[in-house]
Amino acid sequence: MKRKVYVAGVGMIPFAKPGMSESYDKMGAAATRLALEDAGVEYDKVEQAYASFIYGDTCSGQRALYEVGLSGIPIFNVNNACASGSSAIYLARQAIESGVADIALAVGFEQMVPGALGAVFNDRPSTAGRFVEATDAVLGESDLPLALRIFGGAGWDHMKRYGTPLESFAKVRAKASRHAARNPLAVFRKEVTADEVMADQVIWPGVMTRLMACPPTCGAAAAILCSEEAANKYGLDKRVWIAGQAMTTDAADTFEGGDLRRVVGYGMAQRAANALYEATGVGPDDIDVVELHDCFAHNELVVYEALGLCPEGGAAKFIDDGDNSYGGRYVVNPSGGLLSKGHPIGATGLAQCFELTQQLRGAADARQVEGARVALQHNLGVGGACVVTMYRS
C-alpha cells in the first residue's frame, strides 16, 4: 500500500550571479539546515538523502551534506539535466511511499560560471546529439549556443504554426519580473516592461532578445519529506502533501515529424501531466498556482499548452487575457521563475518545491496566491527528463 508523503520542511538560500555565491558545499549545507529547521527535525532523523547537481565531481552530495552531519546514511547523487532537482524529490518520495524510509532529504545546488551552458566532456558523444540533429534538420546548422537554439526553435515553431507574435514572449518575461520583484530570494528583482524586453539586445532576429533567456545562477534549495507515521511521531508539519507525481523521458515523437516544440519536451510534459491528472483525479481547472520550467520565455509559453492550462495554439490569448498572473485563471511562477528568480540547475526543482510549499501554507508574503490549495510543478531537462508534481494542502 502506498503511503502518504508530506513536505515537512523546505529551505532555500538567496540565488546569486556566478562568482557572487559561496561554494556549492556551503550552499547545499545552508539550504539543508534551513529545511531541517523549517521541519523542526534533527539531521540524525533523516534516513536517506538525494543530492541534485550537474556541474560537479563525483560525491558532491556527500561533500555538501558532510557539512551538516556524518550520520552514515545512504546519499545518492542525482544528475538528470535541468530536471535533477525534481528527480531527487521523485526518488525521496518513492522511498517514503514504499516504506523504505520515513524521513528523506532532497537537496539541490549548483555553482555555475558565466555564459551559455556547454559540455564538460568533449572527447565523447554528446548527450544532446540527437536533439541537435532534430533541430538542425528543420533550421539548418548554426553557431548559436545549444540551449538558446533548441528552446528558441520551439518558440519559432509556435510562431510559425499559430502566428504567435514575438511580443507574447516579451510579455512572459515582463510578468516574471513583476513576480520576482516580490521575492527577496530572486537574483533579478528589477521590473521590466514588455517594450523593454523587445528593445533589449537581439540574439536571434525575430525570435529572441537577451532578456527572454534565463541567466546562469548559483544557489541551493532543499526539502524534507516524511511519512504520516514520522509526522505524528515527531510532530512534523502535515499541511502540504504530494498528491501525485509523474516522470517521463523522451519518446519517438521528440525526434520525428520536425516539431521543435517536442524536441524541447512538449510530449514529455503532456504525457506526464495527463498521467498525473488521471492518477489524482484533479485536472487543470482545479489548479491554483503553477511553477513551471521557464528557462526561456518561449518554453513557458509552450508549456502552458502541454500542461493543459490553455488549448493548443491558445497561449498568446492566454497571456493577453492575463490568465498567467494574479487576477487570472492561474498564477504561473509567482517566484519569478527561472527567468527572474534564477536557474542554478541542480537547485531549480527544489526551489519550485520551496515556492509552492510556501504558497500552500499561506506563507508566501507579498507573493501569496489567495486561497491556494492545489499546486502544480513542472521541471524539465533536455536529454531528457520531465517531472510533473502536484502538491495539495
KADAHU-V54591 format. One line per field, one symbol per residue. burial: # if it has 24 or more other C-alpha atoms within 12 Angstrom, else .. A space follows every 50 residues. Layout:
burial=???
//
This chain:
burial=..################..################.##.###.###### ######...#######.#.....########################... #############...#..........#..######.#.....#.##### #########....#############################.#..##.. ...#..######################.##....############### ...##...###################....#.#..############## ##########.########...####..###################### ###########..#..####.######################
//
